[in-house]
Amino acid sequence: MNLQAIPHRCHCACCAGHAPAQFTLQSLNRRGFLLRVGALTVGGLALPALPLTAAEAASVKPRPARIIKPLRVQPVFTYDTPKRREATSWRNWGGIQTEEDATQEMARITDELARMSKRANFPLEVRSLVAVRNREQAVNVARGDHDVLLMYAAGGGGDVLEAMTLKDRFNLMFLRHEPGPVYLWYEIVHPRFLRKTVDDYGQPGMDVNDVVVDSYDELAMRLRALHGLNNTLGKKIIAIGGAGGWGAGMIQKAPEISRTLWKLDIVDYPYKDLAPRLKAARTDGALAARAEADAKRLLRESRVSLHTDRKFLVNAFVLTEVFKDIMQDAQTDAITVHHCMGTIMPISETTACMPLSFLNDDGYLAFCESDFVVIPSGILLHYISGLPVFLNDPTLPHDNMVTLAHCTAPRKMDGKRAERTKIYTHFESDYGAAPKVEMKVGQVCTNLVPDFNCQKWVGFEGKIVGNPFLDICRSQVDVRVHGDCAALLQEMKGFHWMMSYGNYLKETGYALKKLGVELNNVSVAKTV
């Protein structure tokens, strides 16, 4: 049987008519596909049976390294030391008035930053504290190679602060109130620095959300958000079968938004290149032996059970290695698969569900469907939380409850411990291997709902209350909505959602604001 490119659109709820796949079956229904997939040829290329009896030990190959950039923070202390003058005002507000005051305060700041860095569970590189007292010094510091300029504005003029605040960098300000010494700019940061003595905001590169008073927890939250955003912007991701997007017009628009707003480096990897690469992998006896051993190892785990043909699982380990090779070649740790509910199946003789699950468990970023409406949210949430994320299909929120499901999900949702997993077929095709991950009941989770135009997302905190087994995608969770379910129902846009363990809504909202995107957090109580 030959495969040829013919106009085709899938009509399942998940993919909503993606663009034509490069390889499709002519006049072949689902049953025929399932019965004949083992005999398929791709472009005239027959896929031989996987040599599972091969005994060769697999050679050690370089694997793609996880790419996590530390957030480089340059702290700066601004102050002045006024001289007494008789019968006139000679000093500003503030508890830093002498060099001795400044020396003591700088030692305190250095100690506080060291303790905050030690507690942070994301890569944070805090530079040595620098004192700045004039505009020239400020300009020199601003030119450094940091990602974030953190101003401790105890005193000094507005021209000093303005010279340090570059609009193409991240800028933060820490102010001291209690227990002191109180800072000058605790009084005047809003009217003088942010508003320039008028009613409208006028400081490029900074707004009220970038100012923290006293709280290192609030400072750490902002740094975590900026760490996530800094790692998301410019991220390189492989798109097997090309980039796409769920929704009307999104096949072109979603990748465009991802490339312009998020600066994503999307590398298309066509199926015509995957087929011969997979053929070579499947004839590699050492790789076959390792795939067989990996399948045995997985099935020996007490919390894993198999409910599909074992060959699909073995083939999934082969496909995983091919994906790693492709990422290694591109020097990235992120991948997504377009046409994952059709085109890739006859090529790999399995589904991409388990490989994507394995990759996420190993700390990589791996998404199905190549939906660039939602993928930026997954990259951002991954780097903010430091955890694997779950791209899912939502259902209709009702009675403070919503069911989320997909046929691939990370098993190690907390980044450490694999949840109980049953391996079935992919639901829509009833083919291949897909994980039903039993996520932790009682676990608080972050849920992000991106809109098609990437202008206003919805977010809410939820709690996992069940792992049903409905006739839908295999990994499925019932999530109780902590917040205004009616607002969620009314405001939700787009289609796919993104979820992680933990609550990272504040960090996400802060990061999105830097891009001009609003987060409507329906878990925050509205006051009148």
C-alpha positions as CSV (number, residue, x, y, z in Angstrom):
1,M,0.0,0.0,0.0
2,N,1.3,3.5,-0.8
3,L,0.8,6.6,1.1
4,Q,0.3,9.9,-0.6
5,A,-0.4,13.5,0.4
6,I,-4.1,14.0,0.0
7,P,-6.4,16.7,1.4
8,H,-7.4,15.5,4.9
9,R,-8.7,17.0,8.1
10,C,-9.2,15.3,11.4
11,H,-12.6,16.0,12.9
12,C,-11.9,15.0,16.5
13,A,-12.5,17.5,19.3
14,C,-8.8,17.7,20.2
15,C,-7.3,18.8,16.9
16,A,-10.3,20.5,15.3
17,G,-9.2,20.1,11.7
18,H,-5.5,20.7,11.7
19,A,-3.8,21.4,8.3
20,P,-3.4,18.4,6.0
21,A,-0.8,15.9,7.2
22,Q,2.1,15.1,5.0
23,F,1.4,11.4,5.1
24,T,-2.2,10.1,5.1
25,L,-4.0,6.9,4.2
26,Q,-6.1,6.9,1.1
27,S,-9.6,5.4,1.6
28,L,-8.7,3.7,4.9
29,N,-11.1,3.8,7.9
30,R,-10.0,3.4,11.5
31,R,-10.6,-0.3,11.6
32,G,-8.6,-0.8,8.4
33,F,-5.9,1.4,9.7
34,L,-5.6,-0.6,12.9
35,L,-5.6,-3.9,11.0
36,R,-3.1,-2.9,8.4
37,V,-0.8,-0.5,10.1
38,G,1.9,-3.1,10.6
39,A,2.2,-3.6,6.9
40,L,2.4,0.1,5.9
41,T,5.1,1.6,3.9
42,V,6.1,5.3,4.2
43,G,7.1,6.8,0.9
44,G,7.9,3.3,-0.3
45,L,10.0,2.7,2.8
46,A,9.0,-0.6,4.5
47,L,9.5,-0.6,8.3
48,P,11.0,-3.9,9.4
49,A,10.0,-5.7,12.5
50,L,11.8,-4.4,15.6
51,P,14.7,-6.8,16.4
52,L,13.8,-7.4,20.0
53,T,16.2,-10.3,20.4
54,A,19.3,-8.2,19.7
55,A,21.8,-8.7,22.5
56,E,24.2,-5.9,21.7
57,A,24.7,-3.3,24.5
58,A,23.7,0.2,23.3
59,S,26.5,2.6,22.9
60,V,26.6,5.6,25.0
61,K,25.2,8.6,23.1
62,P,25.2,12.3,24.0
63,R,21.7,13.2,25.2
64,P,20.3,16.7,25.1
65,A,21.1,18.7,28.2
66,R,18.4,20.5,30.1
67,I,18.6,24.2,29.3
68,I,18.0,26.4,32.3
69,K,19.5,29.9,32.4
70,P,20.2,31.3,35.9
71,L,18.6,34.7,36.5
72,R,21.5,37.2,36.9
73,V,20.6,39.9,39.5
74,Q,22.6,43.0,40.1
75,P,21.7,44.6,43.4
76,V,22.4,48.4,43.8
77,F,22.2,50.5,46.9
78,T,21.4,54.2,46.3
79,Y,21.9,56.8,49.1
80,D,23.3,60.2,50.0
81,T,24.9,61.7,53.1
82,P,23.6,65.2,53.6
83,K,25.4,68.0,55.6
84,R,23.7,70.0,58.3
85,R,22.8,73.6,57.5
86,E,21.5,76.0,60.0
87,A,18.0,77.4,59.9
88,T,16.9,75.5,56.8
89,S,15.9,72.0,55.7
90,W,19.0,70.0,55.0
91,R,18.0,66.4,54.8
92,N,15.4,64.2,53.2
93,W,13.3,61.5,54.8
94,G,15.1,58.3,55.6
95,G,17.2,56.4,58.1
96,I,20.4,56.4,56.0
97,Q,22.1,59.7,56.7
98,T,25.8,58.8,57.2
99,E,28.5,56.6,55.7
100,E,28.2,54.4,58.8
101,D,24.5,54.0,58.3
102,A,25.2,53.0,54.7
103,T,27.9,50.5,55.6
104,Q,25.6,48.8,58.1
105,E,22.7,48.7,55.7
106,M,24.7,47.3,52.9
107,A,26.0,44.5,55.1
108,R,22.4,43.8,56.1
109,I,21.2,43.7,52.4
110,T,24.1,41.4,51.5
111,D,23.1,39.0,54.3
112,E,19.4,39.1,53.3
113,L,20.1,38.4,49.7
114,A,22.3,35.5,50.6
115,R,19.6,33.9,52.7
116,M,17.0,34.5,50.0
117,S,19.2,32.9,47.4
118,K,19.8,29.9,49.6
119,R,16.0,29.4,49.9
120,A,15.3,29.8,46.2
121,N,14.7,26.6,44.4
122,F,15.4,28.1,41.0
123,P,18.8,29.1,39.5
124,L,19.6,32.6,40.9
125,E,22.9,34.3,40.5
126,V,23.0,37.4,42.7
127,R,26.0,39.7,42.0
128,S,27.8,41.7,44.7
129,L,26.0,44.7,46.0
130,V,27.1,48.0,44.4
131,A,26.7,51.4,45.9
132,V,25.6,54.2,43.5
133,R,25.5,57.8,44.4
134,N,25.5,59.7,41.1
135,R,24.2,59.4,37.6
136,E,27.6,58.5,36.1
137,Q,27.9,55.5,38.4
138,A,24.2,54.6,37.6
139,V,24.9,54.6,33.9
140,N,27.9,52.3,34.3
141,V,26.0,49.8,36.4
142,A,23.0,49.8,34.0
143,R,25.3,48.7,31.2
144,G,26.2,45.4,33.0
145,D,25.4,41.9,31.7
146,H,22.7,41.3,34.3
147,D,19.1,40.2,33.7
148,V,17.5,42.1,36.6
149,L,18.6,45.4,38.2
150,L,17.5,45.4,41.8
151,M,17.5,48.9,43.4
152,Y,17.6,49.4,47.1
153,A,16.5,53.0,47.0
154,A,17.4,54.4,50.4
155,G,18.1,57.8,49.0
156,G,19.6,59.7,46.1
157,G,18.0,61.6,43.3
158,G,15.5,60.6,40.7
159,D,18.0,61.1,38.0
160,V,20.1,58.3,39.5
161,L,17.2,55.8,39.5
162,E,16.1,56.8,35.9
163,A,19.6,56.3,34.6
164,M,19.6,52.7,35.9
165,T,16.1,51.8,34.7
166,L,16.5,50.6,31.1
167,K,13.3,49.6,29.4
168,D,14.8,46.5,27.7
169,R,15.8,45.0,31.1
170,F,13.9,43.8,34.1
171,N,14.0,46.3,36.9
172,L,12.9,45.9,40.6
173,M,13.0,48.2,43.6
174,F,13.1,47.2,47.3
175,L,12.0,49.7,49.9
176,R,12.4,49.5,53.6
177,H,9.5,50.5,55.9
178,E,9.4,48.3,59.1
179,P,11.4,47.8,61.2
180,G,13.6,50.3,59.4
181,P,15.8,52.1,58.6
182,V,13.1,53.6,56.5
183,Y,14.0,54.6,52.9
184,L,13.5,58.0,51.3
185,W,11.8,56.5,48.2
186,Y,9.3,54.7,50.4
187,E,7.7,58.2,50.5
188,I,8.1,59.4,47.0
189,V,8.5,56.5,44.6
190,H,5.0,56.8,43.3
191,P,4.6,60.5,42.7
192,R,8.1,61.4,41.8
193,F,9.7,58.3,40.1
194,L,6.8,56.4,38.6
195,R,4.5,59.5,37.8
196,K,7.1,62.2,37.3
197,T,5.0,64.6,39.5
198,V,1.9,64.3,37.3
199,D,-1.1,61.9,37.4
200,D,-0.1,59.5,34.6
201,Y,2.6,56.9,34.9
202,G,5.8,57.9,33.0
203,Q,8.7,55.7,33.8
204,P,9.7,53.2,31.0
205,G,10.7,49.8,32.2
206,M,9.0,49.9,35.6
207,D,5.6,50.2,37.2
208,V,4.0,49.8,40.6
209,N,4.2,46.0,40.4
210,D,7.9,46.2,40.3
211,V,8.2,47.8,43.7
212,V,8.4,45.7,46.9
213,V,8.2,46.9,50.5
214,D,9.9,44.9,53.2
215,S,8.9,41.4,52.0
216,Y,11.5,39.1,50.6
217,D,8.8,36.6,49.9
218,E,7.3,39.1,47.4
219,L,10.7,39.8,46.0
220,A,11.4,36.1,45.5
221,M,8.0,35.7,43.8
222,R,8.9,38.4,41.3
223,L,12.4,36.9,40.7
224,R,10.9,33.5,40.1
225,A,8.5,35.0,37.6
226,L,11.3,36.8,35.8
227,H,13.4,33.6,35.8
228,G,10.5,31.8,34.1
229,L,10.0,34.6,31.5
230,N,13.7,34.9,30.9
231,N,13.9,31.2,30.0
232,T,10.8,31.3,27.9
233,L,11.7,34.2,25.7
234,G,13.7,33.0,22.7
235,K,13.2,29.3,23.6
236,K,14.1,27.0,20.8
237,I,11.6,24.2,20.2
238,I,11.5,21.4,17.6
239,A,8.1,21.0,15.8
240,I,7.8,17.5,14.3
241,G,5.5,17.9,11.3
242,G,5.7,21.7,11.6
243,A,4.1,24.4,13.8
244,G,0.3,24.7,14.2
245,G,-2.4,26.0,16.4
246,W,-5.9,24.9,17.5
247,G,-8.7,27.2,16.3
248,A,-9.9,29.1,13.3
249,G,-6.9,30.7,11.6
250,M,-4.5,29.6,14.3
251,I,-2.4,27.3,12.1
252,Q,-0.6,30.4,10.9
253,K,-1.5,33.0,13.6
254,A,-0.4,31.0,16.7
255,P,3.1,30.3,15.5
256,E,3.4,33.9,14.4
257,I,2.4,35.2,17.8
258,S,4.8,32.7,19.4
259,R,7.7,34.0,17.2
260,T,7.0,37.7,17.7
261,L,5.6,38.1,21.2
262,W,7.4,35.2,22.8
263,K,10.5,35.2,20.5
264,L,10.3,31.4,20.2
265,D,12.7,29.8,17.8
266,I,10.4,27.2,16.2
267,V,12.4,24.7,14.1
268,D,10.2,22.7,11.7
269,Y,11.2,19.0,11.4
270,P,9.2,17.4,8.6
271,Y,7.9,13.9,8.6
272,K,9.9,13.1,5.5
273,D,13.0,13.5,7.6
274,L,11.6,11.5,10.5
275,A,10.7,8.4,8.5
276,P,14.3,7.4,7.4
277,R,15.7,8.4,10.8
278,L,13.2,6.1,12.6
279,K,13.9,3.3,10.1
280,A,17.6,3.5,11.0
281,A,16.8,3.5,14.7
282,R,14.6,0.5,14.3
283,T,17.4,-1.5,12.6
284,D,19.8,-0.6,15.4
285,G,20.2,-3.8,17.4
286,A,21.7,-2.1,20.4
287,L,18.9,0.4,20.6
288,A,16.3,-2.3,20.2
289,A,17.9,-4.2,23.1
290,R,17.8,-1.1,25.2
291,A,14.2,-0.4,24.3
292,E,13.3,-3.9,25.4
293,A,15.2,-3.5,28.6
294,D,13.5,-0.1,29.3
295,A,10.1,-1.6,28.8
296,K,10.9,-4.4,31.2
297,R,12.2,-2.0,33.8
298,L,9.1,0.2,33.5
299,L,6.7,-2.7,33.8
300,R,8.6,-4.0,36.9
301,E,7.5,-0.8,38.7
302,S,4.8,-1.6,41.2
303,R,2.7,1.4,40.3
304,V,2.7,0.7,36.5
305,S,0.4,-1.8,34.6
306,L,0.1,-2.5,30.9
307,H,-3.3,-2.7,29.1
308,T,-2.2,-2.6,25.5
309,D,0.1,-4.6,23.2
310,R,3.6,-4.7,24.6
311,K,5.2,-3.9,21.3
312,F,3.6,-0.5,21.3
313,L,5.5,0.3,24.6
314,V,8.8,-1.0,23.3
315,N,8.4,1.0,20.1
316,A,7.6,4.1,22.3
317,F,11.1,3.8,23.9
318,V,12.6,3.7,20.4
319,L,10.7,6.8,19.4
320,T,11.8,8.5,22.6
321,E,15.4,8.0,21.7
322,V,14.8,9.4,18.2
323,F,13.2,12.5,19.7
324,K,16.2,12.9,22.0
325,D,18.6,12.6,19.0
326,I,16.7,15.3,17.2
327,M,16.8,17.6,20.2
328,Q,20.5,16.9,20.7
329,D,21.2,17.8,17.0
330,A,19.3,21.1,17.4
331,Q,20.9,21.8,20.8
332,T,17.6,22.2,22.6
333,D,15.5,20.4,25.2
334,A,12.0,21.2,23.8
335,I,9.9,19.3,21.2
336,T,6.3,19.1,20.0
337,V,4.5,16.8,17.6
338,H,2.0,17.9,15.0
339,H,-0.5,15.4,13.6
340,C,0.2,13.2,16.6
341,M,-3.3,11.6,16.2
342,G,-2.6,10.2,12.8
343,T,0.6,10.8,10.7
344,I,3.1,9.7,13.2
345,M,1.4,6.4,14.1
346,P,2.2,4.4,10.9
347,I,5.7,5.8,10.9
348,S,6.5,4.8,14.4
349,E,4.1,1.8,14.8
350,T,3.1,3.4,18.1
351,T,1.8,6.7,19.4
352,A,3.8,9.7,20.6
353,C,1.9,9.7,23.9
354,M,4.4,7.7,26.0
355,P,7.5,9.3,24.5
356,L,6.2,12.7,25.4
357,S,5.4,11.5,28.9
358,F,8.9,10.0,29.3
359,L,10.6,13.2,28.1
360,N,8.6,15.4,30.5
361,D,9.6,13.1,33.4
362,D,13.2,13.6,32.4
363,G,12.9,17.4,32.7
364,Y,12.5,18.2,29.0
365,L,9.6,20.1,27.5
366,A,7.5,17.8,25.3
367,F,4.0,18.7,24.0
368,C,1.5,17.0,21.7
369,E,-0.4,18.6,18.9
370,S,2.1,21.4,18.1
371,D,-0.6,23.9,19.4
372,F,1.3,27.2,19.7
373,V,-1.8,28.8,21.2
374,V,-1.0,27.0,24.5
375,I,2.6,25.9,24.2
376,P,4.0,29.3,25.4
377,S,2.0,28.9,28.6
378,G,3.5,25.4,29.1
379,I,7.1,26.7,28.7
380,L,6.4,29.6,31.0
381,L,4.7,27.5,33.7
382,H,7.4,24.9,33.5
383,Y,10.2,27.4,34.2
384,I,8.3,29.2,36.9
385,S,7.3,26.1,38.7
386,G,10.3,24.0,38.0
387,L,7.9,21.1,37.4
388,P,6.5,19.1,34.4
389,V,3.3,20.5,33.0
390,F,0.1,18.9,31.7
391,L,-1.3,20.1,28.4
392,N,-5.0,19.1,28.5
393,D,-8.4,19.3,26.9
394,P,-10.9,21.0,29.3
395,T,-14.5,20.3,29.6
396,L,-17.4,22.6,30.6
397,P,-16.9,24.0,34.2
398,H,-19.9,23.3,36.3
399,D,-20.7,23.2,40.1
400,N,-17.1,24.4,40.9
401,M,-15.8,21.4,39.0
402,V,-14.1,20.7,35.6
403,T,-12.6,17.6,34.1
404,L,-9.3,17.9,32.3
405,A,-7.9,15.1,30.1
406,H,-5.3,14.2,27.5
407,C,-3.7,11.0,26.2
408,T,-0.3,12.1,27.3
409,A,0.7,13.4,30.8
410,P,3.9,13.4,32.8
411,R,4.0,10.7,35.5
412,K,6.3,12.8,37.7
413,M,4.0,15.8,38.1
414,D,5.9,16.8,41.3
415,G,9.2,16.4,39.5
416,K,10.3,13.5,41.7
417,R,7.8,10.7,42.3
418,A,6.0,8.8,39.5
419,E,2.3,8.6,40.0
420,R,0.4,5.4,39.6
421,T,0.1,4.8,35.8
422,K,-1.9,2.4,33.6
423,I,-0.8,2.2,30.0
424,Y,-3.7,1.9,27.5
425,T,-4.1,2.7,23.8
426,H,-4.5,6.2,22.7
427,F,-8.3,6.8,23.0
428,E,-9.3,8.2,19.6
429,S,-7.4,5.7,17.6
430,D,-7.5,2.8,20.0
431,Y,-3.9,2.2,19.0
432,G,-0.4,2.5,20.5
433,A,0.4,3.2,24.1
434,A,-0.8,6.1,26.2
435,P,-0.5,6.7,30.0
436,K,-3.4,7.0,32.3
437,V,-1.7,8.9,35.1
438,E,-3.5,8.8,38.5
439,M,-2.6,12.3,39.7
440,K,-2.4,13.0,43.4
441,V,-5.9,13.6,45.0
442,G,-5.9,16.6,47.2
443,Q,-3.1,18.3,45.2
444,V,-3.4,22.0,44.7
445,C,-2.8,23.0,41.0
446,T,-2.3,25.9,38.7
447,N,-4.6,26.1,35.7
448,L,-3.9,28.4,32.8
449,V,-6.4,29.2,30.0
450,P,-4.7,31.1,27.2
451,D,-6.8,33.0,24.7
452,F,-6.3,32.7,20.9
453,N,-4.9,36.2,20.5
454,C,-2.7,36.1,23.6
455,Q,-4.1,39.2,25.1
456,K,-6.1,38.0,28.2
457,W,-5.6,34.7,29.8
458,V,-7.7,33.2,32.6
459,G,-6.1,31.4,35.5
460,F,-7.4,29.7,38.6
461,E,-6.2,27.6,41.5
462,G,-7.8,24.1,41.7
463,K,-7.6,21.0,43.7
464,I,-7.5,17.5,42.2
465,V,-10.4,15.5,43.6
466,G,-10.6,12.5,41.3
467,N,-9.1,10.4,38.5
468,P,-12.2,9.1,36.6
469,F,-12.1,6.6,33.8
470,L,-14.5,8.1,31.2
471,D,-14.5,7.4,27.5
472,I,-12.2,10.3,26.8
473,C,-8.5,10.9,26.7
474,R,-6.7,8.5,29.1
475,S,-5.1,10.8,31.7
476,Q,-8.1,12.5,33.3
477,V,-8.6,14.5,36.4
478,D,-11.5,16.1,38.1
479,V,-10.4,19.5,39.4
480,R,-12.4,21.5,42.0
481,V,-12.3,25.2,41.1
482,H,-11.0,27.4,44.0
483,G,-12.7,30.7,43.0
484,D,-15.4,32.0,40.8
485,C,-16.5,29.1,38.6
486,A,-19.2,31.3,36.9
487,A,-16.5,33.8,35.9
488,L,-14.3,30.9,34.6
489,L,-17.2,29.7,32.6
490,Q,-17.9,33.1,31.2
491,E,-14.4,34.2,30.5
492,M,-12.7,31.1,29.2
493,K,-11.4,31.4,25.7
494,G,-9.1,29.4,23.4
495,F,-9.2,25.7,23.8
496,H,-6.3,23.8,25.4
497,W,-5.3,24.5,29.0
498,M,-2.1,24.0,30.9
499,M,-1.7,22.7,34.4
500,S,1.0,22.2,37.0
501,Y,1.1,21.1,40.6
502,G,1.3,24.0,43.1
503,N,-0.1,27.6,42.9
504,Y,2.0,29.9,40.6
505,L,-0.7,32.3,39.6
506,K,0.9,35.4,41.1
507,E,4.2,34.6,39.3
508,T,2.4,33.9,36.0
509,G,0.4,37.1,36.2
510,Y,3.5,39.2,36.9
511,A,5.4,37.6,34.1
512,L,2.6,38.1,31.6
513,K,2.2,41.8,32.4
514,K,5.8,42.3,31.1
515,L,4.5,41.2,27.7
516,G,1.3,43.3,27.9
517,V,-0.8,40.2,28.5
518,E,-3.5,40.2,31.2
519,L,-4.2,37.3,33.5
520,N,-7.7,37.2,34.9
521,N,-7.2,35.2,38.1
522,V,-10.7,34.1,39.0
523,S,-9.4,32.6,42.2
524,V,-8.7,36.1,43.6
525,A,-11.7,37.4,45.6
526,K,-13.0,40.7,44.1
527,T,-13.7,43.5,46.6
528,V,-16.3,46.2,46.2
